[in-house]
Amino acid sequence: MVRHSGTIRTTPTRVPSPTAVALAGLTALAVAMGIGRFAFTPILPMMHQDQGLSVAGGGWLASANYLGYLLGAVSGMVLRVRPATAIRTGLVVIGIATLGMGLEHGFAAWVVLRALAGIGSAWVLVFASAWCLERLASVRRPLLNGAVFAGVGTGIAVAGGFCMVLMRASASSSQAWTGLGVLGLAGTAVIWRTFGAEDEARKDEGLPSTGHGRQWDANSGRLVLCYGAFGFGYIIPATFLPVMARQVVHDPSVFGWAWPIFGAAAAVSPLTAAVWGRRVGNRRLWMLGHLALALGVALPVSWPAIGGIMIAAFLVGGTFMVITLAGMQEARAVAGPHATGLMAGMTAAFATGQIIGPMLVSAVVGADSDFSEPLLAACLLLVASAYALRAGREPQGFNGRRAPGVPVLGRRTRQHRRHDHRGEQP
C-alpha cells in the first residue's frame, strides 16, 4: 500500500498470466524431479565407476531419497504454509543438496543429502501442482496443464543429456552433481518472483491448511492405494534402467541414451494426455497408463537386449507423467477445495512404494545383477491396480459427495461440455 495526501492507495499486484504460470510450474517440476529426484539415475553408473558404489549401495541411496520424499509428502498434508514459501524452500534445498553431493564423498553424508533433496522434491511437486492447476482451471488452454507436468520429463532429459556428455568427456560423478546443482539454483532464480507475486497480495488472508477439513472415503482411499502401486511399479526401471543398459552395452554413447529417451518421452506425453484425457476421462487414462507401464516394466525380462531396454525406457517414461497428470487431476476432481491434501496423501503413498522398490532390489538382486524378479513383481502389481481403478466409482467429493462442478466421467452431459468449454479438466 502507498500513503499519499492522507489517503491510502492500494498498489496493484501483478498476477502471473496463464502462460507464466505454466512455465513456472514446468521449471519448478524440472528442478524438483529432473534434478532433485532423478539426477541420481544417470549419475549412478558414474558413481559405480569412480566411487566404487555397489548396486546395493545405490539402492540404499535411492531409498534415502524416497524416504525424504515420503516425509515431505506427509508434512505437506499438515503444514500451514503458503504455497510460494513451500515451493521456494523446496527448490533451494534441492539445489544445495545436489551441490553437496559433489562436494562430499562419505556414504553417510550422501544418505542425508539425498533425503533432504527428497523432502524438497515432495514439497515442490505437491504445492506447485496444486498452485498451477488451481490457476489454470478456468483457462481454455488444456495444453498448459500438460506443459506443467512436462517439466518433469524436461528436467530428466536435460539431466540425462548432461550426464551423457560428461561421461563421454570422462568427467567424474562429483562434477556431474556440482553442475546439476548449479543448473537447479539457476532455474530457481528465474522463477523465484513468479511464485511470490500473487502471495504478496494474499498475505493477510491467512495460511492455507492442506489437512484441514479432510474426510477420507473409499474412493479417495482407492486413489491413494493405486498411486502407491504406481510408485512401486515404476521406480525399479526408473532407478536402474541405465545400469541395465550398461550391463548389455559398455559404450556410454550407446547405453547413455536410456535416460534421455526416458526423459524425452516423459516431456512429450503429458501434452498429448492433457487433450486426450478430456475424451476418455482421467480415471480411464490413469488405468490405461498402468497397463502400458506394466508392459514397459516387463520388457527387459522378456527381451534383455539394448533394444528391449530402450523401448522400455520409452514406455516407462511416456506413461510415468501421463499417470501423474491423470492422478493429480483426478485428485482435484474428487477432492475439490481439499485437493492439496489428497495430492499429498497420494504422494505419500507413492513415496512409500518407491522406498519398498529399491529395498526389494537390494535384498533380491545378487552379484549377477539380475533384475527379473523385482521387475515381474512390479508388473503384476501395476496390472492389479489397473483393475482396481476400473472398478472404482465415479468422482465424488472428499467427504463422500461428488465435488461441486465435477461431471460424471464417461457421460457427455451438457454440464460436462460447459466445463470443457471453460478449459477445466473433467
Buried (B, 14 or more C-beta within 10 A) or exposed (E): EEEEEEEEEEEEEEEBEBEBBBBBBBBBBBBBBBBBBBBBBBBBBBBBBBBEBBBBBBBBBBBBBBBBBBBBBBBBBBBEBBBBBBBBBBBBBBBBBBBBBBEBEEEEEBBBBBBBBBBBBBBBBBBBBBBBBBBBBEBEBBBBBBBBBBBBBBBBBBBBBBBBBBBEEEBBBBBBBBBBBBBBBEBBEEBBBBBBBBBEBEEEEEEBBBBEEBEBBEBBEBBBBBBBBBBBBBBBBBBBBBBBBBBBBEEBEBBBBBBBBBBBBBBBBBBEBBEBBBEBBBBBBBBBBBBBBBBBBBBBBEEBEBEBBBBBBBBBBBBBBBBBBBBBBBBBBBBBBBBBBBBBBBBBBBBBBBBBBBBBBBEEBEEEBBBBEBBBBBBEBBBBBBEBBBEBEBBBBBBEEBBEEBBBBEEEEEBBEEBBEEBBBB
